[in-house]
Amino acid sequence: MRNDGRHYGLAVLGLVGLLALSACDTVQGAKLFTPTSTKYDGAWIGLMTLGLRQQECRLRRGGLRVRVEGGQMEGVARFDTTEGEFEGVVDQDGSIRYATLTGQYAKDDVVFTGTFGEETAKGIWQNKVCRGEWEMKKAR
């Protein structure tokens, strides 16, 4: 049997496919499979509020400014003296996945869960020491 490189090419293609599938449980991996446009696309502004105050929790409340394009969310959360980066994915049904906030007060990342509607979005955020709610309205 002659080996002319076809087997090598198929092996590489299979490996790339496996890597793409394993990346699906991350923001970057999910971005590979988001649509080019959704009804949630646009600028969103809102607020994070603290639910139960715990002594170790430094987060109290913060403003959210997020842009959604093709199901991909990116933005910032601003607090009194610092800000953090916000990113995640909005599915076609409006549920969010892999939404996190990183920054000085994030304490190993703040994780967001919730749902987008056509004009409003809301849900819960939490990290190891804090838990609260978030809400946003579509600005444009």
N, C-alpha and C positions, 0 to 999 in steps of 0.2 A: 504494500500500500504506500502510495506516494504522499508525503506531507508537504503540501504547497502553501501552507499558511492559513488555509480556511479553518482548520480546527483551532488554531491560536486565535483567530478573529472571533470565532463563536464563543470561545472561553472568555475573552475580554468583554464581549457584548453581554454575556450572562453576568459577569461580575459587576458591570456598570448597572445593570438592571437591579441586581440585589442591593447595591449601595443606594440606589434611588428609592427603593421600597423601604429600606431601613431608615432612611432620612425622613420618612413621612411623619414620624412622631416628633418632629421638631418644627419650629416656625419656618426655617429655611426649607425644609422638606415639604411642608404643607403648601408653601408658596409656589412650588412647582406645579401643583394641581389646582390652583384657584382659577376661577374664570377671569376673563379679561375685563369684565365690567359687571357690577351688581347694582341693585337698587339702593344699596347702602353707601355707594361711592359719594364722597364729598367731605366737607369739613364739619367736624363735630366738636362742641365745647361742653364742658360740664364740670362736675365737682366730685371729689372723693370725700366722704365723711367717715369719721371713726365711730364704730358701734360701741363695743365694750372697751373701756379704757383699762389697759394693763400697765403696770408701772414701767416695764421695759420699753413700752411702745413710744417712739418719738413722733410718729405720724399722727397728726390731729385732723387736718383737712388740707386739701390741695385742689388746685384747678387743673382740669384736663383739657388739652388741646390735641385733637387727633385728626389725621387725614386717612380716609379709606379709599383705596384705589384698587379695583379688581379683586376685592376681598382681602387685601392686605392693609393692616393698620400700622401706622407709625405716628408717633407724636411725643409729647412731653407732659409731665405732671409737675406743677410748680408749687412749692411750699414756701414758708416764711423765708428761709435762708438758703434753700437749695432746690434743685430740680432733678428729675429722673427721666430716663428714656422709656417710652412705652411702645410695645410692638405686639402683634398678634395676627390672627386670621379670623375673618368673618365668613362663615359658611353661607351658602345660598339661602338657607332657611333662617338666617339671622343669628344663629348661635355662634359664640366665639370660642376659639381654641388657641391654646398656646399663648395666651395673652399675659405678658409679664411687664413689670416695671422694675428697672434696675436703677440704682443710684445710692447715694450716701445713706438714706434712711430705709432702704428696701430690705435690709437684713436678710440676705440670701434670696432675694427676689420676692416681689409681691406678685401673687398669682390672681388673675381676674377670671371670673366666670360670669355669664350673663347672656343677654339676648338683645339684638338690634331689631328695632321696628323701622318703619319708613321714615319717621320723624324723631323718635326718641330711642334711647338705649339705656339699659340699667342692669345692675347685678351686684355681686358681692366681690370684695377683694380681701385677701388675707396673706399674711406671712407667718413666720414662726411665733411672733408675739402680739400681733395685731389682727383685727378683723373689722371690716366696715362695709359700707355700701358705696356705690358709684352710680352716677346718672349723667347722661349727656343728651343734648338736643342737636339736631342737624342744623348747622348754620347756613349752608348753601350746598 
